[in-house]
Amino acid sequence: MAWQETHKEQSKDKILKSAAMLFTHHGFEKISIDQVMKKAELTRGAFYSHFSSKSDLYAQAISKAGMEAYKRKPVNCPQNMKDFAKYYLSKEHRDNNYQQPCPLAFLVSDINQQDDQVKEVYTKTLKAFIDQAQSLTVNREIALQSAVLMIGGLALSRALNDEKFSDELLAACKVGVNSLSNKEGSDVS
């Protein structure tokens, strides 16, 4: 029946959106299946018709988080690497607890503890991010360096309890990306 398939897909999407938000803000260990299902406004039983385990949910939620974070970027951004860094390394991105943050930065320290399925999804998400950066430069090395500065900068700035220092770190990483962008076309190796 068409309604049931549509309903099942809608339920899975609600679960994934719930899990993506909760996991990116709190990590794998601090979030339970019950918490995910409560936020999705579904029963725990619905979980088992979509996912084989919490780890399976986590892997799929990382992918969902990456897609949702990509969709929330400002219209016409990124036009270039500098605009991309300005948006990505913003205080709003770091501090916003109500919209989907980037799982690459928000889960970087959590991924190493996970299984191969989760690491594979994280790797694919990182490669997609680098491809996005690569579309803004002709130099793959600049794309890689910029991606690392953005993801690492956001992750570190979020981990700090000193807002002024955190802001300084974000600003320094933006300058770093801008500096790399200014080397466009030159040999940076």
Backbone as JSON, one array per atom type, in Angstrom:
{
  "sequence": "MAWQETHKEQSKDKILKSAAMLFTHHGFEKISIDQVMKKAELTRGAFYSHFSSKSDLYAQAISKAGMEAYKRKPVNCPQNMKDFAKYYLSKEHRDNNYQQPCPLAFLVSDINQQDDQVKEVYTKTLKAFIDQAQSLTVNREIALQSAVLMIGGLALSRALNDEKFSDELLAACKVGVNSLSNKEGSDVS",
  "N": [[0.84, -1.18, 0.0], [0.55, 2.2, -0.84], [0.33, 4.31, 1.02], [1.39, 3.21, 3.36], [4.11, 2.76, 2.67], [4.98, 5.38, 2.17], [4.44, 6.47, 4.65], [6.18, 4.92, 6.2], [8.68, 5.73, 5.2], [8.58, 8.44, 5.91], [8.53, 8.19, 8.68], [11.06, 7.03, 9.11], [12.66, 9.12, 8.22], [12.05, 11.09, 10.13], [13.14, 9.88, 12.39], [15.85, 9.77, 11.65], [16.45, 12.52, 11.39], [16.06, 13.35, 14.03], [17.99, 11.75, 15.35], [20.32, 12.66, 14.07], [20.52, 15.34, 14.95], [20.66, 14.98, 17.78], [22.89, 13.22, 18.12], [25.0, 14.73, 16.92], [25.19, 16.84, 18.66], [25.64, 15.65, 21.15], [27.06, 13.26, 20.96], [27.73, 9.72, 20.47], [27.67, 7.94, 22.73], [26.26, 9.29, 24.77], [23.65, 9.44, 24.01], [20.6, 7.76, 23.85], [18.64, 5.16, 22.3], [15.99, 5.43, 23.07], [15.87, 8.19, 23.66], [16.28, 9.29, 21.11], [14.0, 8.33, 19.8], [11.98, 9.5, 21.3], [12.39, 12.25, 20.77], [11.8, 12.16, 18.07], [9.17, 11.68, 18.23], [8.05, 9.12, 18.19], [7.4, 5.63, 18.81], [9.53, 3.29, 20.57], [9.45, 0.8, 19.36], [9.14, 1.36, 16.65], [11.69, 1.94, 15.85], [13.05, -0.48, 15.35], [12.03, -1.4, 12.95], [13.39, -0.03, 11.09], [16.16, 0.11, 11.57], [19.08, -1.83, 12.26], [20.64, -1.7, 14.5], [21.91, 0.46, 17.12], [24.31, 1.49, 16.23], [24.03, 1.25, 13.45], [21.97, 3.11, 13.09], [23.42, 5.4, 13.9], [25.41, 5.59, 11.9], [23.79, 6.07, 9.61], [22.62, 8.41, 10.47], [24.74, 10.21, 10.53], [25.23, 10.6, 7.83], [22.76, 11.75, 7.15], [22.9, 14.05, 8.75], [25.02, 15.39, 7.53], [23.87, 15.98, 5.02], [21.69, 17.59, 5.84], [23.04, 19.7, 7.15], [24.4, 20.76, 4.98], [22.26, 21.73, 3.48], [21.42, 23.88, 5.02], [23.11, 26.0, 4.62], [23.77, 29.43, 3.72], [21.92, 31.08, 1.07], [23.33, 31.17, -2.14], [25.88, 30.6, -1.21], [28.59, 28.45, -0.97], [30.35, 30.92, -2.8], [32.94, 31.2, -3.28], [36.08, 30.08, -1.89], [36.7, 31.74, 0.28], [34.2, 32.84, 1.03], [32.93, 30.48, 1.72], [34.46, 29.67, 3.95], [33.95, 31.83, 5.63], [31.22, 31.51, 6.2], [31.21, 28.85, 7.26], [33.05, 28.9, 9.4], [31.83, 30.45, 11.37], [30.55, 32.16, 14.29], [27.88, 31.73, 14.65], [27.44, 29.24, 13.42], [28.99, 27.63, 15.08], [27.69, 28.01, 17.59], [24.94, 27.53, 17.31], [22.36, 25.71, 18.47], [20.03, 24.77, 17.48], [19.75, 24.28, 14.81], [20.88, 21.98, 12.3], [24.16, 21.1, 12.84], [27.45, 20.73, 11.35], [28.41, 17.42, 10.98], [31.0, 16.58, 10.66], [32.78, 18.29, 12.05], [31.57, 18.38, 14.56], [31.51, 15.8, 15.47], [34.04, 14.78, 15.36], [35.83, 13.83, 17.36], [34.44, 11.69, 18.32], [34.17, 9.7, 16.42], [36.38, 7.98, 16.14], [36.02, 6.02, 18.04], [34.15, 4.33, 17.0], [32.53, 1.72, 14.96], [33.49, 0.08, 11.81], [31.5, 0.59, 9.85], [30.38, 3.04, 10.62], [32.68, 4.65, 10.51], [33.18, 4.48, 7.78], [30.97, 5.85, 6.66], [31.41, 8.38, 7.77], [33.86, 8.97, 6.54], [33.04, 9.06, 3.82], [31.37, 11.29, 4.0], [33.21, 13.26, 4.7], [34.79, 13.2, 2.37], [32.9, 14.18, 0.55], [32.6, 16.77, 1.52], [35.17, 17.76, 1.05], [35.17, 17.55, -1.71], [33.29, 19.52, -2.25], [34.72, 21.76, -1.39], [36.81, 21.5, -3.2], [35.53, 22.18, -5.54], [35.68, 24.87, -5.5], [38.21, 25.69, -5.95], [41.12, 25.27, -7.98], [43.12, 23.77, -7.12], [43.86, 20.88, -5.55], [45.3, 20.4, -3.19], [45.05, 22.82, -1.81], [42.3, 22.74, -1.38], [42.13, 20.51, 0.33], [43.71, 21.4, 2.54], [42.25, 23.67, 3.29], [39.79, 22.52, 4.0], [40.57, 21.0, 6.22], [41.44, 23.05, 7.95], [38.99, 24.38, 8.32], [37.19, 22.4, 9.39], [38.68, 21.4, 11.58], [39.16, 23.81, 12.93], [36.55, 24.67, 13.59], [35.74, 22.51, 15.18], [37.63, 22.62, 17.33], [37.14, 25.23, 18.3], [34.6, 24.95, 19.28], [34.99, 23.24, 21.37], [36.15, 24.7, 23.37], [36.02, 26.54, 26.49], [36.29, 29.2, 26.71], [35.08, 31.94, 25.41], [36.1, 34.22, 24.08], [38.67, 33.39, 23.31], [37.91, 31.23, 21.72], [36.53, 32.58, 19.66], [38.71, 33.97, 18.62], [40.21, 31.85, 17.62], [38.5, 30.89, 15.57], [38.55, 33.14, 13.87], [41.29, 33.19, 13.19], [41.52, 30.82, 11.75], [39.88, 31.42, 9.57], [41.43, 33.43, 8.4], [43.59, 31.85, 7.71], [42.46, 30.12, 5.75], [41.76, 32.07, 3.87], [44.3, 32.98, 3.21], [45.35, 30.7, 1.99], [43.62, 30.61, -0.19], [44.43, 32.88, -1.53], [46.75, 31.99, -2.61], [46.02, 30.67, -4.8], [46.49, 28.86, -7.68], [49.24, 29.02, -7.46], [52.22, 27.22, -6.6], [51.9, 25.32, -3.82], [53.17, 23.34, -2.51]],
  "CA": [[0.0, 0.0, 0.0], [1.35, 3.41, -1.0], [0.35, 5.11, 2.25], [2.31, 2.62, 4.33], [5.49, 3.02, 2.27], [5.22, 6.8, 2.41], [4.46, 6.65, 6.1], [7.4, 4.3, 6.7], [9.79, 6.62, 4.84], [8.46, 9.64, 6.73], [8.95, 7.81, 10.03], [12.51, 6.87, 9.1], [13.24, 10.46, 8.09], [11.92, 11.74, 11.44], [14.11, 9.24, 13.28], [17.18, 10.2, 11.24], [16.62, 13.94, 11.76], [16.19, 13.37, 15.49], [19.29, 11.17, 15.69], [21.38, 13.55, 13.57], [20.66, 16.47, 15.88], [21.09, 14.54, 19.1], [24.25, 12.69, 18.07], [26.01, 15.77, 16.65], [25.33, 17.7, 19.84], [25.98, 14.95, 22.38], [27.88, 12.08, 20.72], [27.1, 8.4, 20.42], [27.49, 7.32, 24.04], [25.35, 10.01, 25.65], [22.29, 9.41, 23.47], [20.0, 6.43, 23.8], [17.58, 4.95, 21.29], [14.76, 6.02, 23.63], [15.92, 9.65, 23.49], [16.08, 9.56, 19.68], [12.61, 8.05, 19.45], [11.15, 10.5, 21.96], [12.51, 13.48, 19.99], [11.11, 11.92, 16.79], [7.77, 11.5, 18.59], [7.67, 7.78, 17.76], [7.66, 4.61, 19.83], [10.78, 2.54, 20.41], [9.2, -0.29, 18.43], [9.34, 1.84, 15.27], [13.13, 1.93, 15.58], [13.51, -1.78, 14.86], [11.61, -1.65, 11.58], [14.23, 0.78, 10.22], [17.59, 0.02, 11.87], [19.47, -3.1, 12.88], [21.32, -1.44, 15.77], [22.2, 1.88, 17.38], [25.43, 1.84, 15.36], [23.43, 1.43, 12.12], [21.31, 4.41, 13.16], [24.46, 6.42, 13.98], [25.99, 5.72, 10.57], [22.83, 6.73, 8.73], [22.39, 9.76, 10.99], [25.87, 11.04, 10.1], [24.94, 10.96, 6.44], [21.63, 12.68, 7.2], [23.4, 15.3, 9.33], [25.8, 16.05, 6.49], [22.93, 16.53, 4.03], [20.93, 18.67, 6.47], [23.95, 20.82, 7.37], [24.66, 21.34, 3.67], [21.06, 22.46, 3.07], [21.19, 25.08, 5.82], [24.03, 27.09, 4.29], [23.08, 30.58, 3.13], [21.71, 31.11, -0.37], [24.49, 31.63, -2.92], [27.13, 30.33, -0.52], [29.77, 29.28, -1.15], [30.71, 31.43, -4.12], [34.38, 30.96, -3.36], [36.57, 29.49, -0.64], [36.63, 32.74, 1.36], [32.81, 32.88, 1.49], [32.67, 29.19, 2.35], [35.08, 29.72, 5.27], [33.24, 32.84, 6.42], [29.99, 30.87, 6.68], [31.48, 27.65, 8.04], [33.78, 29.25, 10.62], [31.11, 31.53, 12.04], [30.07, 31.93, 15.66], [26.51, 31.2, 14.54], [27.55, 27.8, 13.15], [29.53, 27.01, 16.3], [26.83, 28.14, 18.75], [23.54, 27.26, 17.06], [21.94, 24.39, 18.94], [18.69, 24.5, 16.98], [19.84, 23.83, 13.44], [21.81, 20.88, 12.16], [25.55, 21.47, 12.62], [28.25, 19.82, 10.53], [28.86, 16.27, 11.76], [32.45, 16.41, 10.55], [33.42, 19.02, 13.15], [30.93, 18.14, 15.86], [31.69, 14.4, 15.87], [35.39, 14.35, 15.03], [36.46, 13.04, 18.44], [33.57, 10.56, 18.61], [34.21, 8.71, 15.35], [37.45, 7.0, 16.34], [35.54, 4.96, 18.94], [33.04, 3.63, 16.35], [32.82, 0.59, 14.08], [33.87, 0.39, 10.43], [30.36, 1.14, 9.11], [30.3, 4.46, 10.98], [33.86, 5.31, 9.96], [33.01, 4.55, 6.33], [30.04, 6.95, 6.37], [32.12, 9.62, 8.1], [34.84, 9.17, 5.47], [32.3, 9.51, 2.63], [30.89, 12.65, 4.27], [34.4, 14.11, 4.59], [35.15, 13.3, 0.95], [31.92, 15.07, -0.08], [32.96, 18.12, 1.96], [36.39, 18.12, 0.32], [34.74, 17.77, -3.1], [32.66, 20.83, -2.27], [35.83, 22.72, -1.34], [37.55, 21.35, -4.47], [34.8, 22.89, -6.6], [35.94, 26.3, -5.33], [39.62, 25.93, -6.21], [41.68, 24.34, -8.96], [44.23, 23.1, -6.46], [43.37, 19.89, -4.57], [45.99, 20.58, -1.92], [44.4, 23.95, -1.15], [41.0, 22.25, -0.93], [42.37, 19.66, 1.51], [44.17, 22.23, 3.65], [41.13, 24.52, 3.7], [38.82, 21.67, 4.69], [41.12, 20.67, 7.54], [41.38, 24.27, 8.76], [37.6, 24.68, 8.68], [36.64, 21.37, 10.27], [39.45, 21.42, 12.83], [38.94, 25.08, 13.61], [35.22, 24.67, 14.19], [35.74, 21.52, 16.26], [38.37, 23.14, 18.49], [36.48, 26.41, 18.87], [33.42, 24.47, 20.0], [35.42, 22.53, 22.58], [36.71, 25.63, 24.35], [35.09, 27.21, 27.41], [36.67, 30.61, 26.71], [34.46, 32.43, 24.17], [37.01, 35.15, 23.39], [39.7, 32.55, 22.68], [37.21, 30.47, 20.68], [36.32, 33.52, 18.56], [40.03, 34.23, 18.05], [40.57, 30.67, 16.85], [37.7, 30.92, 14.34], [39.09, 34.22, 13.03], [42.6, 32.77, 12.68], [41.29, 29.79, 10.72], [39.38, 32.14, 8.37], [42.61, 34.06, 7.79], [44.36, 30.76, 7.1], [41.79, 29.72, 4.5], [41.91, 33.18, 2.93], [45.69, 32.97, 2.77], [45.46, 29.61, 1.03], [42.88, 31.02, -1.39], [45.25, 33.87, -2.23], [47.83, 31.27, -3.29], [45.37, 29.98, -5.92], [47.29, 28.77, -8.91], [50.68, 28.93, -7.19], [52.65, 25.93, -6.07], [51.91, 25.39, -2.36], [53.77, 22.15, -1.92]],
  "C": [[0.88, 1.24, 0.0], [1.44, 4.21, 0.29], [1.36, 4.55, 3.23], [3.76, 2.86, 3.96], [5.86, 4.47, 2.52], [5.34, 7.06, 3.9], [5.76, 6.08, 6.69], [8.62, 5.18, 6.4], [9.77, 7.91, 5.66], [8.91, 9.36, 8.17], [10.47, 7.68, 10.11], [13.18, 8.23, 9.02], [13.16, 11.21, 9.42], [12.95, 11.19, 12.43], [15.52, 9.73, 12.95], [17.44, 11.66, 11.59], [16.83, 14.08, 13.26], [17.58, 12.88, 15.9], [20.43, 12.08, 15.26], [21.6, 14.72, 14.52], [21.23, 16.02, 17.23], [22.54, 14.04, 19.09], [25.28, 13.81, 17.83], [26.2, 16.69, 17.84], [25.86, 16.97, 21.07], [26.87, 13.72, 22.19], [27.09, 10.79, 20.85], [26.74, 7.87, 21.81], [26.43, 7.99, 24.9], [23.9, 10.01, 25.17], [21.8, 7.98, 23.37], [18.97, 6.36, 22.67], [16.29, 5.58, 21.79], [14.73, 7.54, 23.45], [15.69, 10.04, 22.02], [14.62, 9.41, 19.32], [11.67, 9.07, 20.1], [11.19, 11.82, 21.18], [11.79, 13.35, 18.65], [9.6, 11.76, 16.98], [7.21, 10.17, 18.03], [7.99, 6.8, 18.89], [8.96, 3.88, 19.54], [10.61, 1.39, 19.41], [9.42, 0.12, 16.98], [10.82, 1.82, 14.88], [13.53, 0.65, 14.86], [13.01, -2.11, 13.46], [12.48, -0.87, 10.58], [15.73, 0.53, 10.39], [17.91, -1.29, 12.57], [20.12, -2.9, 14.24], [21.47, 0.08, 15.94], [23.34, 2.34, 16.47], [24.95, 2.07, 13.92], [22.73, 2.79, 12.06], [22.35, 5.54, 13.14], [25.07, 6.67, 12.61], [25.05, 6.47, 9.63], [22.56, 8.17, 9.18], [23.53, 10.7, 10.61], [25.64, 11.52, 8.68], [23.8, 11.98, 6.38], [22.08, 14.05, 7.72], [24.2, 16.08, 8.3], [24.9, 16.7, 5.44], [22.15, 17.71, 4.6], [21.8, 19.91, 6.71], [24.24, 21.52, 6.04], [23.48, 22.19, 3.22], [20.88, 23.77, 3.83], [22.13, 26.24, 5.5], [23.27, 28.22, 3.6], [22.94, 30.46, 1.61], [22.94, 31.72, -1.02], [25.82, 31.46, -2.19], [27.44, 28.86, -0.69], [29.96, 29.69, -2.61], [32.2, 31.16, -4.38], [34.82, 30.45, -1.98], [36.47, 30.46, 0.53], [35.21, 32.83, 1.92], [32.44, 31.6, 2.23], [33.22, 29.2, 3.78], [34.36, 30.71, 6.18], [31.96, 32.26, 7.02], [30.32, 29.74, 7.66], [32.13, 27.97, 9.38], [33.14, 30.42, 11.36], [30.72, 31.15, 13.47], [28.68, 31.31, 15.62], [26.53, 29.69, 14.29], [28.02, 27.06, 14.4], [28.48, 26.93, 17.41], [25.38, 27.71, 18.55], [23.18, 25.83, 17.45], [20.6, 23.96, 18.36], [18.66, 24.07, 15.52], [20.92, 22.77, 13.36], [23.24, 21.38, 11.91], [26.26, 20.42, 11.76], [28.74, 18.64, 11.38], [30.37, 16.06, 11.69], [33.18, 17.07, 11.7], [32.86, 18.6, 14.5], [31.11, 16.71, 16.35], [33.12, 13.9, 15.69], [36.04, 13.49, 16.12], [35.67, 11.79, 18.78], [33.78, 9.4, 17.63], [35.26, 7.63, 15.58], [37.02, 5.83, 17.22], [34.52, 4.04, 18.26], [33.5, 2.5, 15.44], [33.11, 1.05, 12.65], [32.74, 1.0, 9.61], [30.26, 2.65, 9.37], [31.48, 5.22, 10.39], [33.76, 5.46, 8.44], [32.08, 5.7, 5.94], [30.69, 8.29, 6.67], [33.13, 9.96, 7.0], [34.16, 9.67, 4.2], [31.81, 10.95, 2.81], [32.05, 13.64, 4.17], [34.81, 14.29, 3.13], [34.19, 14.22, 0.21], [32.21, 16.53, 0.28], [34.19, 18.62, 1.2], [36.07, 18.36, -1.15], [34.07, 19.13, -3.25], [33.74, 21.92, -2.24], [36.62, 22.69, -2.65], [36.85, 22.08, -5.61], [35.07, 24.39, -6.57], [37.4, 26.67, -5.6], [40.1, 24.92, -7.25], [42.76, 23.47, -8.32], [43.71, 22.17, -5.36], [44.03, 20.08, -3.2], [45.39, 21.75, -1.13], [43.03, 23.53, -0.62], [41.15, 21.4, 0.33], [42.78, 20.49, 2.73], [43.05, 23.12, 4.18], [40.1, 23.71, 4.48], [39.29, 21.33, 6.1], [41.09, 21.88, 8.46], [39.95, 24.56, 9.21], [37.05, 23.67, 9.68], [37.35, 21.38, 11.62], [39.22, 22.69, 13.63], [37.59, 25.14, 14.3], [35.16, 23.69, 15.36], [36.44, 22.04, 17.51], [37.67, 24.32, 19.13], [35.26, 26.01, 19.68], [33.79, 23.81, 21.32], [35.89, 23.46, 23.7], [35.64, 26.24, 25.26], [35.41, 28.7, 27.55], [36.2, 31.21, 25.38], [35.38, 33.35, 23.39], [38.1, 34.37, 22.65], [39.11, 31.75, 21.53], [36.97, 31.34, 19.44], [37.64, 33.82, 17.84], [40.48, 33.07, 17.17], [39.8, 30.62, 15.53], [38.25, 31.96, 13.36], [40.43, 33.81, 12.41], [42.45, 31.72, 11.58], [40.74, 30.41, 9.44], [40.55, 32.8, 7.64], [43.45, 33.0, 7.08], [43.76, 30.3, 5.78], [41.93, 30.81, 3.45], [43.32, 33.23, 2.36], [45.92, 31.86, 1.74], [44.77, 29.97, -0.29], [43.68, 32.02, -2.21], [46.41, 33.23, -2.98], [47.3, 30.52, -4.51], [46.28, 30.01, -7.16], [48.78, 28.7, -8.67], [50.99, 27.56, -6.62], [52.75, 26.06, -4.56], [52.56, 24.18, -1.7], [55.15, 22.4, -1.39]]
}
